[in-house]
Amino acid sequence: MVSQITKGIKISVLTSFEGTYFKNYKIHFAFAYHVTIENQSKDSVQLTTRHWEIYDALNNVEVVDGEGVIGKKPVIKPGESYTYSSGCLLSSPIGAMKGYFNMVNFTSTRSFRVIIPTFKLSATFAIN
């Protein structure tokens, strides 16, 4: 698990390898990731958008931007956390992801960026 705190918001990520399968005549490696967003600040915040950079060992990079996470824009009160799970497909058994969440502080009404630390994606058979 990797964790990082930005402006009182702690992001923790746990990953797992889900297996391989063929799609469009190519082998793909499926990974799940579980993200916990913990509000350690004194203000309520809302996650508004996400930005992901997904890398694989073949130098492919996919950038994903979107509203909220898994169709939601959670409001997280001080001392509370929000956890969600998602996944990605890679063309290689090893890769990484990083990114950020854009959030709004309800007290100041200001937007701010929370860093999602870089985390590795490794198929169980590829770990050295």
Stockholm file with secondary structure:
# STOCKHOLM 1.0

chainA/1-128         MVSQITKGIKISVLTSFEGTYFKNYKIHFAFAYHVTIENQSKDSVQLTTRHWEIYDALNNVEVVDGEGVIGKKPVIKPGESYTYSSGCLLSSPIGAMKGYFNMVNFTSTRSFRVIIPTFKLSATFAIN
#=GR chainA/1-128 SS CEEEEETTEEEEEEEEEEEEEEETTEEEEEEEEEEEEEECSSSCEEEEEEEEEEEETTSCEEEEEEESBTTBCCEECTTCEEEEEEEEEESSSEEEEEEEEEEEETTTCCEEEEEEEEEEEECGGGCC
#=GC SS_cons         CEEEEETTEEEEEEEEEEEEEEETTEEEEEEEEEEEEEECSSSCEEEEEEEEEEEETTSCEEEEEEESBTTBCCEECTTCEEEEEEEEEESSSEEEEEEEEEEEETTTCCEEEEEEEEEEEECGGGCC
//
